Each structure stands twice: as structure tokens, then as C-alpha cells.
Amino acid sequence: MKFSIQINEGPYQHQASDSAYQFAKAAIAAGHEIFRVFFYHDGVNNASRFTMPPQDDRNVVNQWAELDIKNADGEPELVVCIAAALRRGMLDESEAKKNGIEGNNIHPAFRISGLGQLIEAGIQSDRLVVFGD
Amino acid sequence: MLHTVNKSSFERNSLQSCLNTIDDTSVILLIEDGVISAAKNANSPMLADLATQGRVYALQGDVDARGISTKVADNIKLVDYAGFVDLVVEHGTAVSWV
């Protein structure tokens, strides 16, 4: 079955990103496909490549990156909502350039895109499961 | 439908909202702080009624993490993440109460 996941909460806040990650891992282990993970609202903070938790703690961002969810064209399907991201200072290379800002912080396993990607995930997937606050 | 509840009923009224809305065939899965409602002494009569019908589940890992594994009400079924995935497959649309 084709699953998509929506995450509305940042890392290390409650548990949403961890629950969603465990769910995604279990779904993949059961032979299901993760079509897309959409990071919305504070969930966009799960995509920061500057995340540096203490060594004895899990790295939520790298965990997602290691799941390596991509489409047939090899593009990441860990999708960060552009409006939510820009509001919170989350920029990829092209958005940083466009806005004249030096540096960018979106992890390369993620990509920035619009809300249409969430709607499409809802249409294309058999199930959409929401985690968050 | 599968309804997930992820907040304790001592913190928010999302479980009650869910219970007020749920139809006769849907099931509830308590996750994260939502598992607090699976404890015997926290049980609402409406949740207990659904549990006797075998329609209430709680996520084992979250129950264990909160130290209430010996206090879970008898009729509430414990599932792991694989069981969570199966519930989503089986019950169609998943609604998240937060």
C-alpha cells in the first residue's frame, strides 16, 4: 500500500517526528511504500542540516535522511512546505540566493516545495497519516 | 476509520471530542501522551464502553515509556508500530486528534 505522512511538529518537542519515523520504518518493513513525507508548520524544523543533538541522543534529521525516501526520478520525497519554511528561517540554496541571504540550512535529503505537494500526496496515496501538535 | 489521539485527557479534550464524534465502526488508537487515557483509573465511561467492544488500542512503546504497562485497562489492546501500520491499512482513513 502507498502511504504518505504529514508532520506538523518540530523535533525534540513532543514526539511527533519520532512517532512518524517509527511508523514509516514499520510501514517500509511491512512492504509498504512511503510516497511522500510532508513537513508542515513547525515540522519544517525537522529538515535543518545544522541539527546537532548530544552524541548520546538520536539525530532526528539524520534518521529521516537515512530513510532515503525518493521518487522514480531520484528526487527526495521528504518535502518541506516553502511558506512554513521561509517564515521560520529554513532556506535551501535557491531560496537563499533569491532572497540575497548567505548560507542555507535545508538538509540535502529534503526538498522545499509548495502545499500542492501535500494535496497530491493525499490523492496519490492510499493512506495519509498525520502526526503532530 | 482509525482515530489516533496523542494528548492526555488531563491536558486537552481531544479524546472527548473524538469520542463525541466517532461512528459505530471506527476504532481509536492511543499514542504518545494519549496512552495516559489507557490507564484503568483514567478511563472515561465512553472509552471503557468502546474498549469492551474491542475498539480501543494503545501503542505499547508509549505505554511502557510512561510506566503504566501494568495499569492498562483490561479491554484495551496493545499494538507495536507494525500493529499501528496494520490498523491504518485495515481501517481506511486515519484521523489524528491532537
gemmi code that builds the backbone of each chain (N, CA, C; Angstrom):
import gemmi

chains = {
    "A": [
        ("MET", (0.835, -1.196, 0.000), (0.000, 0.000, 0.000), (0.877, 1.256, 0.000)),
        ("LYS", (0.346, 2.329, -0.594), (1.107, 3.582, -0.672), (0.707, 4.507, 0.485)),
        ("PHE", (1.686, 4.890, 1.293), (1.434, 5.768, 2.434), (2.074, 7.134, 2.200)),
        ("SER", (1.432, 8.179, 2.700), (2.119, 9.454, 2.874), (1.935, 9.887, 4.324)),
        ("ILE", (2.880, 10.705, 4.774), (2.895, 11.125, 6.174), (3.013, 12.639, 6.230)),
        ("GLN", (2.244, 13.251, 7.112), (2.351, 14.699, 7.336), (2.836, 14.923, 8.765)),
        ("ILE", (3.834, 15.791, 8.927), (4.379, 16.087, 10.261), (4.249, 17.583, 10.536)),
        ("ASN", (3.566, 17.915, 11.615), (3.256, 19.320, 11.919), (4.044, 19.873, 13.103)),
        ("GLU", (4.936, 19.074, 13.651), (5.615, 19.484, 14.875), (7.127, 19.341, 14.714)),
        ("GLY", (7.876, 20.248, 15.313), (9.329, 20.221, 15.217), (9.940, 19.062, 15.983)),
        ("PRO", (11.259, 18.854, 15.799), (11.931, 17.767, 16.505), (12.135, 18.110, 17.970)),
        ("TYR", (12.248, 17.102, 18.805), (12.589, 17.283, 20.228), (11.582, 18.153, 20.974)),
        ("GLN", (10.331, 18.187, 20.516), (9.318, 18.975, 21.206), (8.444, 18.023, 22.004)),
        ("HIS", (7.492, 17.360, 21.341), (6.842, 16.228, 21.985), (7.434, 14.967, 21.366)),
        ("GLN", (6.684, 14.386, 20.439), (7.109, 13.075, 19.948), (6.748, 12.870, 18.496)),
        ("ALA", (6.121, 13.869, 17.873), (5.514, 13.643, 16.563), (6.495, 13.116, 15.532)),
        ("SER", (7.662, 13.746, 15.453), (8.621, 13.342, 14.429), (9.138, 11.929, 14.704)),
        ("ASP", (9.349, 11.604, 15.975), (9.803, 10.253, 16.336), (8.734, 9.213, 16.022)),
        ("SER", (7.481, 9.519, 16.393), (6.390, 8.583, 16.114), (6.267, 8.351, 14.613)),
        ("ALA", (6.331, 9.445, 13.860), (6.181, 9.347, 12.408), (7.315, 8.528, 11.803)),
        ("TYR", (8.522, 8.739, 12.331), (9.683, 7.991, 11.835), (9.516, 6.494, 12.123)),
        ("GLN", (9.103, 6.162, 13.349), (8.896, 4.749, 13.700), (7.801, 4.136, 12.840)),
        ("PHE", (6.762, 4.933, 12.590), (5.663, 4.457, 11.748), (6.162, 4.189, 10.326)),
        ("ALA", (6.940, 5.140, 9.787), (7.454, 4.996, 8.417), (8.332, 3.757, 8.306)),
        ("LYS", (9.190, 3.567, 9.323), (10.088, 2.414, 9.311), (9.299, 1.103, 9.337)),
        ("ALA", (8.256, 1.066, 10.181), (7.437, -0.145, 10.289), (6.680, -0.397, 8.992)),
        ("ALA", (6.213, 0.683, 8.350), (5.474, 0.535, 7.091), (6.389, -0.025, 6.005)),
        ("ILE", (7.608, 0.503, 5.938), (8.577, 0.013, 4.939), (8.916, -1.456, 5.228)),
        ("ALA", (9.110, -1.768, 6.503), (9.438, -3.148, 6.891), (8.325, -4.119, 6.517)),
        ("ALA", (7.074, -3.611, 6.524), (5.932, -4.474, 6.185), (5.705, -4.540, 4.671)),
        ("GLY", (6.593, -3.902, 3.908), (6.498, -3.987, 2.449), (5.672, -2.882, 1.810)),
        ("HIS", (5.290, -1.881, 2.589), (4.542, -0.753, 2.031), (5.506, 0.292, 1.459)),
        ("GLU", (4.936, 1.210, 0.665), (5.755, 2.260, 0.079), (5.431, 3.591, 0.761)),
        ("ILE", (6.459, 4.377, 1.064), (6.216, 5.748, 1.535), (6.320, 6.650, 0.302)),
        ("PHE", (5.190, 7.177, -0.107), (5.154, 8.025, -1.306), (5.796, 9.387, -1.007)),
        ("ARG", (5.433, 9.954, 0.128), (5.966, 11.284, 0.462), (5.815, 11.545, 1.961)),
        ("VAL", (6.772, 12.270, 2.527), (6.620, 12.793, 3.886), (6.584, 14.309, 3.742)),
        ("PHE", (5.516, 14.927, 4.237), (5.357, 16.373, 4.083), (5.523, 17.050, 5.436)),
        ("PHE", (6.470, 17.966, 5.511), (6.769, 18.675, 6.759), (6.111, 20.047, 6.708)),
        ("TYR", (5.204, 20.276, 7.649), (4.360, 21.469, 7.616), (4.445, 22.186, 8.971)),
        ("HIS", (4.041, 23.444, 9.006), (4.101, 24.226, 10.251), (5.498, 24.090, 10.899)),
        ("ASP", (5.566, 23.905, 12.236), (6.874, 23.767, 12.888), (7.606, 22.493, 12.461)),
        ("GLY", (6.899, 21.608, 11.791), (7.526, 20.378, 11.284), (8.676, 20.643, 10.334)),
        ("VAL", (8.707, 21.845, 9.735), (9.802, 22.173, 8.806), (11.167, 22.136, 9.513)),
        ("ASN", (11.167, 22.326, 10.841), (12.439, 22.307, 11.571), (13.100, 20.928, 11.599)),
        ("ASN", (12.353, 19.909, 11.180), (12.936, 18.573, 11.070), (13.915, 18.464, 9.910)),
        ("ALA", (14.025, 19.517, 9.094), (14.856, 19.446, 7.892), (16.154, 20.225, 8.026)),
        ("SER", (16.464, 20.721, 9.214), (17.671, 21.547, 9.357), (18.934, 20.686, 9.401)),
        ("ARG", (19.847, 20.941, 8.463), (21.102, 20.173, 8.452), (22.056, 20.651, 9.538)),
        ("PHE", (21.694, 21.714, 10.254), (22.531, 22.197, 11.360), (22.148, 21.569, 12.701)),
        ("THR", (21.207, 20.636, 12.682), (20.781, 19.991, 13.924), (21.937, 19.194, 14.537)),
        ("MET", (22.298, 19.529, 15.771), (23.440, 18.882, 16.438), (23.042, 18.432, 17.835)),
        ("PRO", (22.310, 17.339, 17.969), (21.968, 16.857, 19.314), (23.213, 16.282, 19.997)),
        ("PRO", (23.174, 16.121, 21.338), (24.300, 15.490, 22.024), (24.565, 14.092, 21.441)),
        ("GLN", (25.799, 13.622, 21.572), (26.204, 12.365, 20.926), (25.373, 11.155, 21.352)),
        ("ASP", (24.881, 11.175, 22.613), (24.135, 10.006, 23.082), (22.635, 10.116, 22.779)),
        ("ASP", (22.251, 11.112, 22.004), (20.842, 11.280, 21.641), (20.664, 10.979, 20.153)),
        ("ARG", (19.465, 10.573, 19.776), (19.187, 10.321, 18.362), (19.236, 11.629, 17.583)),
        ("ASN", (19.631, 11.533, 16.310), (19.589, 12.705, 15.444), (18.370, 12.565, 14.531)),
        ("VAL", (17.308, 13.278, 14.890), (16.018, 13.137, 14.202), (16.155, 13.449, 12.707)),
        ("VAL", (16.929, 14.485, 12.393), (17.069, 14.908, 10.990), (17.795, 13.832, 10.171)),
        ("ASN", (18.911, 13.338, 10.732), (19.662, 12.300, 10.018), (18.877, 11.007, 9.889)),
        ("GLN", (18.052, 10.702, 10.907), (17.215, 9.491, 10.827), (16.317, 9.558, 9.604)),
        ("TRP", (15.676, 10.709, 9.425), (14.820, 10.876, 8.244), (15.645, 10.770, 6.978)),
        ("ALA", (16.804, 11.452, 6.978), (17.652, 11.456, 5.783), (18.059, 10.029, 5.417)),
        ("GLU", (18.340, 9.205, 6.442), (18.787, 7.832, 6.183), (17.685, 6.951, 5.619)),
        ("LEU", (16.432, 7.321, 5.861), (15.334, 6.545, 5.243), (15.370, 6.692, 3.725)),
        ("ASP", (15.967, 7.807, 3.262), (16.264, 7.975, 1.844), (15.016, 7.768, 0.981)),
        ("ILE", (13.976, 8.534, 1.288), (12.724, 8.395, 0.544), (12.787, 9.255, -0.710)),
        ("LYS", (12.817, 8.592, -1.850), (12.956, 9.294, -3.130), (11.904, 8.789, -4.110)),
        ("ASN", (11.632, 9.596, -5.141), (10.722, 9.146, -6.197), (11.506, 8.496, -7.332)),
        ("ALA", (10.798, 8.096, -8.388), (11.422, 7.379, -9.503), (12.485, 8.235, -10.195)),
        ("ASP", (12.342, 9.560, -10.125), (13.333, 10.442, -10.742), (14.525, 10.723, -9.823)),
        ("GLY", (14.530, 10.095, -8.658), (15.650, 10.279, -7.729), (15.566, 11.542, -6.894)),
        ("GLU", (14.414, 12.252, -6.953), (14.259, 13.456, -6.116), (13.798, 13.041, -4.717)),
        ("PRO", (14.262, 13.792, -3.688), (13.802, 13.465, -2.336), (12.285, 13.638, -2.224)),
        ("GLU", (11.669, 12.717, -1.482), (10.238, 12.870, -1.190), (10.026, 13.210, 0.280)),
        ("LEU", (11.064, 13.772, 0.897), (10.915, 14.432, 2.197), (10.723, 15.898, 1.832)),
        ("VAL", (9.463, 16.353, 1.857), (9.129, 17.654, 1.280), (8.782, 18.656, 2.377)),
        ("VAL", (9.419, 19.809, 2.294), (9.259, 20.855, 3.300), (8.379, 21.955, 2.715)),
        ("CYS", (7.337, 22.350, 3.426), (6.449, 23.412, 2.948), (7.219, 24.732, 2.844)),
        ("ILE", (7.185, 25.329, 1.670), (8.006, 26.510, 1.417), (7.589, 27.706, 2.274)),
        ("ALA", (6.287, 27.949, 2.404), (5.824, 29.125, 3.151), (6.158, 28.973, 4.637)),
        ("ALA", (5.913, 27.753, 5.166), (6.223, 27.487, 6.573), (7.722, 27.576, 6.815)),
        ("ALA", (8.523, 27.125, 5.842), (9.974, 27.108, 5.983), (10.556, 28.523, 5.972)),
        ("LEU", (10.160, 29.322, 4.983), (10.735, 30.670, 4.865), (10.402, 31.520, 6.090)),
        ("ARG", (9.180, 31.363, 6.590), (8.787, 32.088, 7.809), (9.709, 31.786, 8.977)),
        ("ARG", (10.185, 30.526, 9.025), (10.981, 30.073, 10.174), (12.480, 30.079, 9.903)),
        ("GLY", (12.891, 30.744, 8.841), (14.324, 30.842, 8.553), (14.932, 29.563, 8.039)),
        ("MET", (14.117, 28.726, 7.398), (14.629, 27.499, 6.784), (14.730, 27.742, 5.278)),
        ("LEU", (15.942, 27.746, 4.756), (16.158, 28.076, 3.347), (17.014, 27.019, 2.671)),
        ("ASP", (16.689, 26.703, 1.421), (17.623, 25.905, 0.636), (18.477, 26.865, -0.199)),
        ("GLU", (19.355, 26.318, -1.005), (20.311, 27.148, -1.721), (19.608, 28.168, -2.616)),
        ("SER", (18.602, 27.706, -3.343), (17.979, 28.606, -4.319), (17.140, 29.697, -3.646)),
        ("GLU", (16.481, 29.346, -2.541), (15.697, 30.363, -1.818), (16.620, 31.382, -1.153)),
        ("ALA", (17.775, 30.926, -0.654), (18.733, 31.834, -0.031), (19.234, 32.837, -1.071)),
        ("LYS", (19.563, 32.315, -2.242), (20.063, 33.146, -3.332), (19.009, 34.175, -3.738)),
        ("LYS", (17.793, 33.673, -3.923), (16.679, 34.521, -4.354), (16.449, 35.674, -3.387)),
        ("ASN", (16.656, 35.402, -2.090), (16.394, 36.408, -1.063), (17.657, 37.142, -0.609)),
        ("GLY", (18.765, 36.901, -1.314), (20.014, 37.600, -1.006), (20.574, 37.268, 0.365)),
        ("ILE", (20.401, 36.026, 0.785), (20.903, 35.622, 2.103), (22.043, 34.621, 1.922)),
        ("GLU", (23.082, 34.818, 2.729), (24.227, 33.922, 2.652), (23.946, 32.674, 3.487)),
        ("GLY", (24.229, 31.524, 2.944), (24.047, 30.278, 3.688), (22.658, 29.701, 3.515)),
        ("ASN", (22.556, 28.421, 3.787), (21.263, 27.726, 3.695), (21.308, 26.554, 4.654)),
        ("ASN", (20.138, 26.081, 5.059), (20.146, 25.065, 6.121), (19.256, 23.853, 5.875)),
        ("ILE", (18.685, 23.725, 4.685), (17.879, 22.525, 4.415), (18.811, 21.351, 4.092)),
        ("HIS", (18.634, 20.258, 4.792), (19.423, 19.047, 4.566), (19.206, 18.558, 3.129)),
        ("PRO", (20.262, 18.094, 2.467), (20.119, 17.690, 1.059), (19.162, 16.511, 0.813)),
        ("ALA", (18.820, 15.763, 1.860), (17.869, 14.660, 1.669), (16.422, 15.161, 1.620)),
        ("PHE", (16.237, 16.471, 1.858), (14.909, 17.082, 1.850), (14.825, 18.042, 0.663)),
        ("ARG", (13.613, 18.386, 0.254), (13.473, 19.468, -0.724), (12.313, 20.369, -0.324)),
        ("ILE", (12.438, 21.643, -0.730), (11.400, 22.626, -0.444), (10.396, 22.627, -1.582)),
        ("SER", (9.109, 22.647, -1.253), (8.092, 22.779, -2.296), (6.796, 23.320, -1.702)),
        ("GLY", (5.768, 23.364, -2.508), (4.539, 24.016, -2.080), (3.510, 23.069, -1.489)),
        ("LEU", (2.436, 23.659, -1.001), (1.350, 22.923, -0.351), (0.657, 21.956, -1.316)),
        ("GLY", (0.754, 22.266, -2.609), (0.172, 21.369, -3.624), (0.710, 19.952, -3.502)),
        ("GLN", (1.960, 19.860, -3.000), (2.592, 18.547, -2.836), (1.887, 17.722, -1.761)),
        ("LEU", (1.306, 18.419, -0.774), (0.543, 17.700, 0.264), (-0.768, 17.184, -0.328)),
        ("ILE", (-1.414, 18.056, -1.104), (-2.680, 17.654, -1.738), (-2.441, 16.467, -2.669)),
        ("GLU", (-1.363, 16.571, -3.456), (-1.046, 15.483, -4.385), (-0.767, 14.183, -3.623)),
        ("ALA", (-0.054, 14.308, -2.490), (0.238, 13.123, -1.674), (-1.066, 12.475, -1.204)),
        ("GLY", (-2.036, 13.311, -0.822), (-3.334, 12.808, -0.389), (-4.069, 12.069, -1.499)),
        ("ILE", (-3.918, 12.592, -2.724), (-4.603, 11.984, -3.868), (-3.899, 10.697, -4.309)),
        ("GLN", (-2.577, 10.757, -4.374), (-1.808, 9.632, -4.923), (-1.657, 8.458, -3.953)),
        ("SER", (-1.786, 8.719, -2.657), (-1.534, 7.668, -1.680), (-2.824, 6.984, -1.254)),
        ("ASP", (-2.692, 5.733, -0.807), (-3.861, 5.020, -0.265), (-4.215, 5.548, 1.117)),
        ("ARG", (-3.196, 5.974, 1.857), (-3.410, 6.461, 3.224), (-2.522, 7.676, 3.474)),
        ("LEU", (-3.085, 8.673, 4.179), (-2.298, 9.811, 4.649), (-2.427, 9.855, 6.168)),
        ("VAL", (-1.309, 9.778, 6.848), (-1.339, 9.759, 8.311), (-0.655, 11.025, 8.827)),
        ("VAL", (-1.347, 11.711, 9.745), (-0.865, 12.998, 10.246), (-0.306, 12.828, 11.658)),
        ("PHE", (0.880, 13.376, 11.887), (1.475, 13.376, 13.211), (1.737, 14.810, 13.610)),
        ("GLY", (1.473, 15.139, 14.888), (1.832, 16.493, 15.270), (1.003, 17.061, 16.380)),
        ("ASP", (1.229, 18.312, 16.584), (0.663, 19.014, 17.705), (-0.706, 19.579, 17.337)),
    ],
    "B": [
        ("MET", (-12.990, 3.963, 10.057), (-11.922, 4.949, 10.212), (-11.096, 4.646, 11.458)),
        ("LEU", (-9.844, 5.056, 11.395), (-8.958, 4.944, 12.556), (-8.756, 6.340, 13.135)),
        ("HIS", (-9.018, 6.488, 14.413), (-8.803, 7.775, 15.079), (-7.599, 7.637, 16.000)),
        ("THR", (-6.567, 8.465, 15.800), (-5.457, 8.454, 16.750), (-5.597, 9.666, 17.676)),
        ("VAL", (-5.288, 9.446, 18.947), (-5.321, 10.533, 19.941), (-3.938, 10.580, 20.579)),
        ("ASN", (-3.285, 11.739, 20.533), (-1.894, 11.793, 21.002), (-1.665, 12.721, 22.208)),
        ("LYS", (-2.753, 13.170, 22.830), (-2.589, 14.012, 24.019), (-3.390, 13.415, 25.175)),
        ("SER", (-2.852, 13.568, 26.388), (-3.543, 13.094, 27.573), (-4.848, 13.856, 27.762)),
        ("SER", (-5.864, 13.173, 28.282), (-7.140, 13.846, 28.527), (-7.042, 14.790, 29.727)),
        ("PHE", (-5.908, 14.736, 30.458), (-5.675, 15.718, 31.519), (-5.129, 17.022, 30.945)),
        ("GLU", (-4.689, 16.956, 29.684), (-4.065, 18.126, 29.065), (-5.004, 18.812, 28.072)),
        ("ARG", (-5.674, 18.001, 27.266), (-6.578, 18.559, 26.250), (-7.843, 17.719, 26.192)),
        ("ASN", (-8.864, 18.250, 25.528), (-10.096, 17.467, 25.436), (-10.249, 16.764, 24.089)),
        ("SER", (-9.103, 16.494, 23.431), (-9.185, 15.876, 22.105), (-9.781, 14.463, 22.148)),
        ("LEU", (-9.499, 13.718, 23.218), (-10.091, 12.373, 23.313), (-11.609, 12.480, 23.395)),
        ("GLN", (-12.086, 13.413, 24.231), (-13.539, 13.578, 24.365), (-14.166, 14.021, 23.047)),
        ("SER", (-13.508, 14.939, 22.338), (-14.004, 15.369, 21.023), (-14.102, 14.180, 20.083)),
        ("CYS", (-13.084, 13.342, 20.135), (-13.069, 12.143, 19.296), (-14.231, 11.216, 19.674)),
        ("LEU", (-14.387, 10.977, 20.979), (-15.451, 10.080, 21.453), (-16.834, 10.609, 21.083)),
        ("ASN", (-16.987, 11.937, 21.088), (-18.275, 12.538, 20.747), (-18.600, 12.398, 19.262)),
        ("THR", (-17.588, 12.177, 18.464), (-17.731, 12.215, 17.012), (-17.738, 10.842, 16.364)),
        ("ILE", (-17.107, 9.888, 17.023), (-16.800, 8.587, 16.417), (-18.083, 7.824, 16.035)),
        ("ASP", (-18.017, 7.136, 14.894), (-19.192, 6.350, 14.471), (-19.098, 4.910, 15.003)),
        ("ASP", (-20.050, 4.072, 14.601), (-20.167, 2.739, 15.217), (-19.121, 1.727, 14.764)),
        ("THR", (-18.381, 2.056, 13.701), (-17.429, 1.069, 13.192), (-15.971, 1.487, 13.389)),
        ("SER", (-15.752, 2.744, 13.764), (-14.388, 3.243, 13.880), (-13.695, 2.722, 15.136)),
        ("VAL", (-12.370, 2.770, 15.100), (-11.578, 2.368, 16.260), (-10.662, 3.525, 16.686)),
        ("ILE", (-10.216, 3.466, 17.932), (-9.328, 4.507, 18.476), (-7.980, 3.879, 18.806)),
        ("LEU", (-6.909, 4.564, 18.400), (-5.559, 4.168, 18.808), (-4.954, 5.303, 19.627)),
        ("LEU", (-4.615, 4.993, 20.871), (-3.978, 5.986, 21.752), (-2.474, 5.920, 21.541)),
        ("ILE", (-1.867, 7.068, 21.219), (-0.414, 7.121, 21.038), (0.161, 8.274, 21.862)),
        ("GLU", (1.496, 8.302, 21.972), (2.197, 9.363, 22.694), (1.525, 9.599, 24.054)),
        ("ASP", (1.299, 10.864, 24.454), (0.675, 11.113, 25.761), (-0.782, 10.646, 25.809)),
        ("GLY", (-1.340, 10.332, 24.673), (-2.714, 9.819, 24.620), (-2.873, 8.506, 25.373)),
        ("VAL", (-1.766, 7.749, 25.542), (-1.857, 6.456, 26.225), (-2.198, 6.611, 27.715)),
        ("ILE", (-2.014, 7.806, 28.262), (-2.388, 8.045, 29.662), (-3.860, 7.664, 29.883)),
        ("SER", (-4.674, 7.893, 28.854), (-6.102, 7.568, 28.963), (-6.362, 6.065, 28.971)),
        ("ALA", (-5.320, 5.266, 28.678), (-5.493, 3.809, 28.698), (-5.384, 3.251, 30.114)),
        ("ALA", (-4.885, 4.064, 31.050), (-4.760, 3.601, 32.436), (-6.151, 3.383, 33.025)),
        ("LYS", (-6.256, 2.348, 33.853), (-7.551, 1.973, 34.445), (-8.251, 3.155, 35.108)),
        ("ASN", (-7.496, 3.889, 35.929), (-8.135, 4.959, 36.710), (-8.366, 6.236, 35.908)),
        ("ALA", (-7.870, 6.291, 34.664), (-8.085, 7.481, 33.843), (-9.208, 7.269, 32.841)),
        ("ASN", (-9.738, 6.065, 32.829), (-10.703, 5.677, 31.802), (-12.001, 6.474, 31.877)),
        ("SER", (-12.439, 6.966, 30.737), (-13.752, 7.592, 30.693), (-14.779, 6.488, 30.423)),
        ("PRO", (-16.017, 6.640, 30.909), (-17.036, 5.616, 30.661), (-17.237, 5.359, 29.168)),
        ("MET", (-17.157, 6.424, 28.365), (-17.348, 6.249, 26.920), (-16.217, 5.429, 26.312)),
        ("LEU", (-14.981, 5.703, 26.766), (-13.833, 4.948, 26.254), (-13.918, 3.495, 26.718)),
        ("ALA", (-14.311, 3.301, 27.982), (-14.436, 1.951, 28.529), (-15.462, 1.146, 27.731)),
        ("ASP", (-16.546, 1.798, 27.346), (-17.587, 1.133, 26.569), (-17.049, 0.676, 25.216)),
        ("LEU", (-16.293, 1.561, 24.561), (-15.679, 1.198, 23.274), (-14.669, 0.071, 23.450)),
        ("ALA", (-13.941, 0.131, 24.581), (-12.921, -0.889, 24.839), (-13.555, -2.268, 24.989)),
        ("THR", (-14.716, -2.332, 25.640), (-15.380, -3.631, 25.790), (-15.840, -4.176, 24.435)),
        ("GLN", (-16.010, -3.257, 23.480), (-16.350, -3.697, 22.110), (-15.096, -4.044, 21.308)),
        ("GLY", (-13.932, -3.963, 21.943), (-12.676, -4.289, 21.265), (-12.240, -3.247, 20.259)),
        ("ARG", (-12.630, -2.002, 20.492), (-12.339, -0.956, 19.508), (-11.338, 0.083, 19.998)),
        ("VAL", (-10.618, -0.230, 21.087), (-9.608, 0.713, 21.586), (-8.243, 0.019, 21.650)),
        ("TYR", (-7.254, 0.681, 21.061), (-5.874, 0.185, 21.047), (-4.970, 1.237, 21.683)),
        ("ALA", (-3.809, 0.782, 22.180), (-2.796, 1.722, 22.683), (-1.433, 1.239, 22.203)),
        ("LEU", (-0.553, 2.189, 21.934), (0.774, 1.860, 21.408), (1.692, 1.407, 22.552)),
        ("GLN", (2.139, 0.155, 22.432), (2.916, -0.491, 23.503), (4.119, 0.336, 23.955)),
        ("GLY", (4.921, 0.807, 23.017), (6.148, 1.537, 23.358), (5.854, 2.788, 24.173)),
        ("ASP", (4.783, 3.478, 23.804), (4.428, 4.710, 24.511), (3.859, 4.402, 25.904)),
        ("VAL", (3.146, 3.268, 26.015), (2.646, 2.814, 27.318), (3.829, 2.495, 28.237)),
        ("ASP", (4.782, 1.729, 27.719), (5.961, 1.344, 28.510), (6.766, 2.567, 28.939)),
        ("ALA", (6.923, 3.522, 28.001), (7.740, 4.701, 28.285), (7.162, 5.537, 29.421)),
        ("ARG", (5.871, 5.401, 29.654), (5.223, 6.185, 30.708), (4.973, 5.376, 31.980)),
        ("GLY", (5.492, 4.154, 32.007), (5.434, 3.342, 33.221), (4.043, 2.899, 33.620)),
        ("ILE", (3.147, 2.759, 32.646), (1.776, 2.381, 33.019), (1.381, 1.017, 32.436)),
        ("SER", (2.397, 0.223, 32.052), (2.067, -1.060, 31.386), (1.271, -2.012, 32.277)),
        ("THR", (1.455, -1.908, 33.616), (0.687, -2.805, 34.490), (-0.680, -2.205, 34.839)),
        ("LYS", (-0.927, -0.988, 34.384), (-2.167, -0.305, 34.768), (-3.152, -0.149, 33.621)),
        ("VAL", (-2.820, -0.718, 32.458), (-3.693, -0.547, 31.289), (-5.007, -1.295, 31.498)),
        ("ALA", (-6.103, -0.644, 31.197), (-7.428, -1.258, 31.344), (-7.493, -2.547, 30.529)),
        ("ASP", (-8.198, -3.547, 31.094), (-8.163, -4.914, 30.566), (-8.532, -5.036, 29.091)),
        ("ASN", (-9.504, -4.293, 28.654), (-10.010, -4.490, 27.292), (-9.271, -3.688, 26.233)),
        ("ILE", (-8.299, -2.901, 26.659), (-7.547, -2.111, 25.681), (-6.419, -2.965, 25.110)),
        ("LYS", (-6.379, -3.034, 23.781), (-5.394, -3.914, 23.125), (-4.114, -3.146, 22.838)),
        ("LEU", (-2.974, -3.766, 23.147), (-1.679, -3.131, 22.910), (-1.128, -3.554, 21.549)),
        ("VAL", (-0.616, -2.579, 20.803), (-0.005, -2.875, 19.499), (1.362, -2.188, 19.416)),
        ("ASP", (2.245, -2.745, 18.592), (3.518, -2.073, 18.301), (3.339, -1.259, 17.007)),
        ("TYR", (4.449, -0.690, 16.481), (4.321, 0.141, 15.277), (3.840, -0.656, 14.067)),
        ("ALA", (4.251, -1.941, 14.005), (3.765, -2.787, 12.904), (2.242, -2.933, 13.017)),
        ("GLY", (1.760, -3.038, 14.270), (0.321, -3.120, 14.501), (-0.380, -1.821, 14.152)),
        ("PHE", (0.287, -0.709, 14.407), (-0.218, 0.625, 14.045), (-0.406, 0.690, 12.520)),
        ("VAL", (0.619, 0.242, 11.793), (0.545, 0.232, 10.324), (-0.628, -0.636, 9.866)),
        ("ASP", (-0.772, -1.811, 10.478), (-1.872, -2.707, 10.104), (-3.233, -2.064, 10.355)),
        ("LEU", (-3.363, -1.326, 11.465), (-4.631, -0.650, 11.778), (-4.963, 0.390, 10.709)),
        ("VAL", (-3.930, 1.119, 10.255), (-4.148, 2.131, 9.209), (-4.601, 1.450, 7.921)),
        ("VAL", (-3.969, 0.332, 7.599), (-4.333, -0.411, 6.379), (-5.783, -0.887, 6.484)),
        ("GLU", (-6.109, -1.464, 7.633), (-7.396, -2.121, 7.820), (-8.572, -1.145, 7.885)),
        ("HIS", (-8.352, 0.015, 8.497), (-9.482, 0.893, 8.804), (-9.625, 2.102, 7.890)),
        ("GLY", (-8.820, 2.164, 6.832), (-9.012, 3.232, 5.845), (-8.526, 4.573, 6.350)),
        ("THR", (-9.356, 5.573, 6.203), (-8.954, 6.936, 6.560), (-8.489, 7.035, 8.010)),
        ("ALA", (-7.347, 7.668, 8.191), (-6.829, 7.878, 9.545), (-7.041, 9.339, 9.941)),
        ("VAL", (-7.685, 9.548, 11.090), (-7.922, 10.902, 11.592), (-7.072, 11.111, 12.837)),
        ("SER", (-6.307, 12.213, 12.861), (-5.434, 12.475, 14.010), (-6.032, 13.573, 14.883)),
        ("TRP", (-6.373, 13.204, 16.120), (-6.870, 14.192, 17.097), (-5.682, 14.646, 17.924)),
        ("VAL", (-5.439, 15.958, 17.940), (-4.241, 16.459, 18.618), (-4.585, 17.456, 19.717)),
    ],
}
model = gemmi.Model(1)
for chain_id, residues in chains.items():
    chain = gemmi.Chain(chain_id)
    for i, (resn, *xyz) in enumerate(residues, 1):
        res = gemmi.Residue()
        res.name, res.seqid = resn, gemmi.SeqId(i, " ")
        for name, pos in zip(("N", "CA", "C"), xyz):
            atom = gemmi.Atom()
            atom.name, atom.element = name, gemmi.Element(name[0])
            atom.pos, atom.b_iso = gemmi.Position(*pos), 0.0
            res.add_atom(atom)
        chain.add_residue(res)
    model.add_chain(chain)
structure = gemmi.Structure()
structure.add_model(model)
structure.setup_entities()
